[in-house]
Amino acid sequence: MKPTDYFDQYCKSYEAYKKGSWCYEDGCIYRGLELLYQATGEQRWLDHLLRLIEPQVGADGTLAGYTPEEFNIDNILPGRALLFLNWETRNPRYRTAARRLIGQLDAHPRIPAGNYWHKKRYPSQVWLDGLYMGLPFQVEYALAAGESPRIADALQQMATALALTQVGNGLYVHGYDDSRAEKWSDPVTGKSPAVWSRAVGWLAMALVDILAVLPEDQATATLRRQTRAILLAIAERQQPSGLWPQVLDAPDLAGNYDETSASAMFAYALLRAERMDLVTPEEAPKIHTAGRKAAEALVDQRLVEEAGKTRLVGICQVAGLGPFDGRYRDGSPPYYLTEAVVADDAKGVGPFMMAYAEATLAISAKAA
């Protein structure tokens, strides 16, 4: 089955991830559909997006199941679809709903250095996941609304997060605890122990998406250099399979399997960075080769037939830091190998859509 047929089939049967409540998992699918629509111009992708999101956005801009006082940075991600649909449809409810999310960010608690907490129930913590969940939306909203201080704030948060989580050679650990209260945090640095691939995937996508819409000037110069270093580090750690291991800095760890969602995120970030000229001409061939190889590997190796149905396999269902569901996630390299591996999860399918959209644009550009 072609990837586009899989995406179409998937969306026709897709059920809201959290029983219809506003959530980042649905936001991954919304972003994938937005990019497929922009890459192909095919109405079916916009139709899927509208059908899935409309039940979650009230006429007055209320969002189903959304409680801003939870201060959950994850809930900001699907706001990017609101900004896109406001532009595409001119329906004011999308703009009103986006403003509600900005209201959360305006009140969102921060560590003293200025970064948003990951969630109210994860106080004083910054996770790489949260950088993708909140900051691209903040930048895109600021550009649409003409509120430039929000852009400066987002860039500062990104720079600070990179400084707090870096472990060298373009690699970054999953999280940072400013309070040093969590058992997973280093008592001196506050860093978590391991480099989880999907966390770096969220980071890479956030950087590429932000820099793609901002001018190349003094305000973004350092971040662009850091982004190129991250992309090169990702490319260098690509496995012969064309994919990447679940724990990025421990390729020889027993059981460290190639993980689909992170590989899709890396494919997307690499391909978009090249298309948007975020890498130097000398770096571009390496970035292009790694991105193309990953996109092809996802199609060839991870789209499989199971009981007469095409599925996207090899997706880590969830991973995090600290207490959750009756156990403690210590953030060690072996921990990330204990989480369930599933098929067709939105956190894998959405980024796969994004990567495929970028691959489609690359093919179109070459043909032109």
QUIUR-V764495 format. One record per residue. RES is the residue in one small letter. SS is DSSP state (@ for helix, = for strand, . for the rest). PHI is phi in whole degrees, 0 to 359 (NA if undefined). OMEGA is omega in radians with two decimals (none if undefined). Layout:
RES_SS_PHI_OMEGA ; RES_SS_PHI_OMEGA
//
This chain:
m_._NA_3.09 ; k_._293_3.11 ; p_@_306_-3.13 ; t_@_296_3.08 ; d_@_293_3.08 ; y_@_297_-3.14 ; f_@_300_-3.13 ; d_@_297_3.12 ; q_@_298_-3.11 ; y_@_300_-3.07 ; c_@_289_3.12 ; k_@_297_-3.12 ; s_._255_-3.06 ; y_._292_3.04 ; e_._246_-3.10 ; a_._311_-2.93 ; y_._298_-3.09 ; k_._239_3.07 ; k_._56_3.06 ; g_._98_3.11 ; s_._287_3.12 ; w_._302_-3.06 ; c_._203_-3.06 ; y_@_288_-3.14 ; e_@_298_3.04 ; d_@_300_3.14 ; g_@_299_3.08 ; c_@_297_3.11 ; i_@_292_3.13 ; y_@_300_3.14 ; r_@_295_3.10 ; g_@_298_3.13 ; l_@_293_3.09 ; e_@_302_-3.09 ; l_@_288_3.05 ; l_@_297_3.12 ; y_@_297_-3.14 ; q_@_292_-3.09 ; a_@_283_-3.02 ; t_@_250_-3.05 ; g_._74_-3.10 ; e_._280_-3.06 ; q_@_299_-3.06 ; r_@_300_-3.12 ; w_@_289_3.07 ; l_@_294_3.12 ; d_@_298_3.08 ; h_@_300_-3.12 ; l_@_300_-3.12 ; l_@_297_-3.12 ; r_@_297_-3.10 ; l_@_283_-3.02 ; i_@_272_-3.03 ; e_@_302_3.11 ; p_._295_-3.09 ; q_._266_-3.07 ; v_=_241_-3.13 ; g_._287_3.13 ; a_._300_3.13 ; d_._264_3.11 ; g_._86_3.07 ; t_._290_-3.09 ; l_=_245_-3.04 ; a_._301_3.05 ; g_._69_-3.05 ; y_._268_3.11 ; t_._236_-3.07 ; p_@_301_-3.09 ; e_@_292_3.02 ; e_@_288_-3.11 ; f_._46_3.11 ; n_._262_-3.08 ; i_@_295_3.11 ; d_@_302_-3.06 ; n_@_291_-3.14 ; i_@_280_-3.02 ; l_._308_-3.09 ; p_._294_3.05 ; g_@_298_3.10 ; r_@_296_3.08 ; a_@_293_3.09 ; l_@_297_3.13 ; l_@_296_3.12 ; f_@_296_-3.09 ; l_@_288_3.04 ; n_@_299_3.11 ; w_@_290_-3.03 ; e_@_285_-3.03 ; t_@_253_-3.06 ; r_._62_3.07 ; n_._276_-3.01 ; p_@_294_-3.11 ; r_@_295_3.13 ; y_@_290_3.09 ; r_@_294_3.12 ; t_@_297_3.12 ; a_@_295_3.11 ; a_@_298_3.13 ; r_@_295_3.08 ; r_@_297_3.14 ; l_@_291_3.06 ; i_@_297_3.08 ; g_@_299_3.06 ; q_@_297_-3.11 ; l_@_298_3.13 ; d_@_297_-3.12 ; a_@_256_-3.01 ; h_._297_3.11 ; p_._294_-3.10 ; r_=_228_2.95 ; i_._286_-3.11 ; p_._304_3.13 ; a_._285_3.03 ; g_._111_-3.09 ; n_._277_3.07 ; y_=_299_2.92 ; w_._299_3.10 ; h_._294_3.07 ; k_=_205_3.07 ; k_._301_-3.13 ; r_._278_2.99 ; y_=_238_-3.01 ; p_._295_3.06 ; s_._65_-3.11 ; q_=_250_3.04 ; v_=_241_3.09 ; w_=_248_3.10 ; l_@_302_3.11 ; d_@_308_-3.04 ; g_@_294_3.11 ; l_@_295_3.09 ; y_@_286_-3.09 ; m_@_295_-3.00 ; g_@_249_-2.91 ; l_@_283_3.06 ; p_@_300_3.07 ; f_@_299_-3.12 ; q_@_300_3.14 ; v_@_293_-3.11 ; e_@_295_3.07 ; y_@_297_-3.12 ; a_@_298_3.11 ; l_@_295_-3.13 ; a_@_291_-3.06 ; a_@_265_-3.10 ; g_._70_-3.10 ; e_._248_-3.00 ; s_@_299_3.10 ; p_@_301_3.11 ; r_@_293_3.10 ; i_@_292_3.12 ; a_@_300_3.12 ; d_@_295_-3.14 ; a_@_297_3.13 ; l_@_296_3.11 ; q_@_293_3.11 ; q_@_299_3.14 ; m_@_296_-3.13 ; a_@_299_-3.14 ; t_@_293_3.13 ; a_@_299_3.11 ; l_@_296_3.14 ; a_@_295_-3.07 ; l_@_279_-3.05 ; t_@_244_-3.06 ; q_=_291_3.05 ; v_=_234_3.06 ; g_=_97_3.05 ; n_._59_3.10 ; g_._74_-3.13 ; l_=_249_-3.07 ; y_=_220_3.14 ; v_._283_-3.02 ; h_._297_-3.02 ; g_=_211_-3.14 ; y_=_218_3.10 ; d_=_246_-3.10 ; d_._294_-3.11 ; s_._277_-3.04 ; r_._60_-3.08 ; a_._278_-3.08 ; e_._281_-3.13 ; k_._295_-3.13 ; w_._282_-3.05 ; s_._270_3.06 ; d_._296_-3.07 ; p_._295_3.14 ; v_._265_-3.02 ; t_._265_-3.06 ; g_._79_-3.07 ; k_=_279_2.98 ; s_._282_-2.94 ; p_._281_-2.90 ; a_._233_3.08 ; v_._258_3.14 ; w_=_277_-3.03 ; s_@_301_-3.08 ; r_@_293_3.07 ; a_@_299_3.09 ; v_@_292_3.06 ; g_@_296_3.06 ; w_@_302_-3.14 ; l_@_300_-3.09 ; a_@_298_3.13 ; m_@_295_3.12 ; a_@_299_-3.13 ; l_@_298_-3.10 ; v_@_295_-3.11 ; d_@_294_3.13 ; i_@_291_-3.08 ; l_@_292_3.14 ; a_@_293_-3.08 ; v_@_250_-3.14 ; l_._247_-3.14 ; p_._291_3.06 ; e_._276_-3.10 ; d_._218_-3.08 ; q_@_298_-3.10 ; a_@_294_-3.09 ; t_@_248_-3.01 ; a_@_301_-3.11 ; t_@_295_3.14 ; l_@_296_3.09 ; r_@_295_3.10 ; r_@_296_3.13 ; q_@_296_3.13 ; t_@_296_3.10 ; r_@_298_3.12 ; a_@_296_3.12 ; i_@_294_-3.13 ; l_@_297_3.11 ; l_@_293_3.10 ; a_@_296_3.09 ; i_@_297_-3.12 ; a_@_301_-3.10 ; e_@_291_-3.08 ; r_._261_3.08 ; q_._294_-3.12 ; q_._279_3.09 ; p_._306_3.11 ; s_._293_-3.03 ; g_._95_-3.12 ; l_._248_-3.10 ; w_=_230_-3.11 ; p_=_284_-3.14 ; q_._303_3.07 ; v_=_253_-2.91 ; l_._291_-3.06 ; d_._263_3.14 ; a_._222_-3.06 ; p_._298_-3.12 ; d_._267_3.12 ; l_._296_-3.12 ; a_._303_3.12 ; g_._83_-3.10 ; n_._283_-2.99 ; y_._278_3.00 ; d_=_291_-3.03 ; e_=_251_-2.95 ; t_@_283_-3.03 ; s_@_296_3.11 ; a_@_297_3.13 ; s_@_297_3.09 ; a_@_293_3.11 ; m_@_297_3.12 ; f_@_295_3.11 ; a_@_302_3.13 ; y_@_299_-3.06 ; a_@_297_-3.13 ; l_@_296_-3.10 ; l_@_292_-3.13 ; r_@_289_3.12 ; a_@_300_3.11 ; e_@_293_-3.09 ; r_@_296_-3.10 ; m_._269_3.11 ; d_._58_3.10 ; l_._270_3.09 ; v_._240_-3.12 ; t_._283_3.09 ; p_@_303_3.14 ; e_@_288_-3.13 ; e_@_277_-2.99 ; a_@_305_-3.12 ; p_@_301_3.14 ; k_@_293_3.13 ; i_@_295_-3.13 ; h_@_297_-3.11 ; t_@_298_-3.14 ; a_@_295_-3.13 ; g_@_295_-3.13 ; r_@_294_3.13 ; k_@_299_3.13 ; a_@_294_3.14 ; a_@_300_3.13 ; e_@_292_-3.14 ; a_@_295_3.11 ; l_@_299_3.14 ; v_@_292_-3.03 ; d_@_285_-2.99 ; q_@_251_-2.99 ; r_@_250_2.98 ; l_=_268_-3.04 ; v_=_231_3.08 ; e_=_269_3.09 ; e_=_228_3.12 ; a_._53_3.08 ; g_._78_-3.12 ; k_=_231_3.08 ; t_=_281_-3.10 ; r_=_224_3.02 ; l_=_261_-2.98 ; v_._253_3.01 ; g_._81_-3.09 ; i_=_259_2.99 ; c_=_295_-3.03 ; q_._293_-3.13 ; v_._197_2.99 ; a_._205_-3.11 ; g_._200_-3.09 ; l_._227_3.09 ; g_=_90_-3.03 ; p_=_290_3.09 ; f_=_196_3.03 ; d_._54_3.03 ; g_._82_3.10 ; r_=_218_-3.12 ; y_=_247_3.14 ; r_=_265_-2.97 ; d_._273_3.08 ; g_._73_3.11 ; s_._285_3.10 ; p_._307_3.13 ; p_@_298_-3.13 ; y_@_306_-3.03 ; y_@_294_3.11 ; l_@_269_-3.13 ; t_._266_-3.10 ; e_._283_-3.09 ; a_._297_3.05 ; v_=_250_-2.98 ; v_=_230_3.09 ; a_._243_2.97 ; d_._64_3.09 ; d_._286_-3.08 ; a_@_301_-3.12 ; k_@_290_3.03 ; g_@_259_-3.09 ; v_@_293_3.14 ; g_@_302_3.09 ; p_@_298_3.06 ; f_@_296_3.03 ; m_@_302_-3.13 ; m_@_298_-3.13 ; a_@_296_3.14 ; y_@_294_3.09 ; a_@_299_3.13 ; e_@_294_3.10 ; a_@_297_3.10 ; t_@_296_3.11 ; l_@_295_3.13 ; a_@_295_3.12 ; i_@_295_3.14 ; s_@_297_3.14 ; a_@_294_3.13 ; k_@_293_3.14 ; a_@_294_-3.13 ; a_._289_none
//
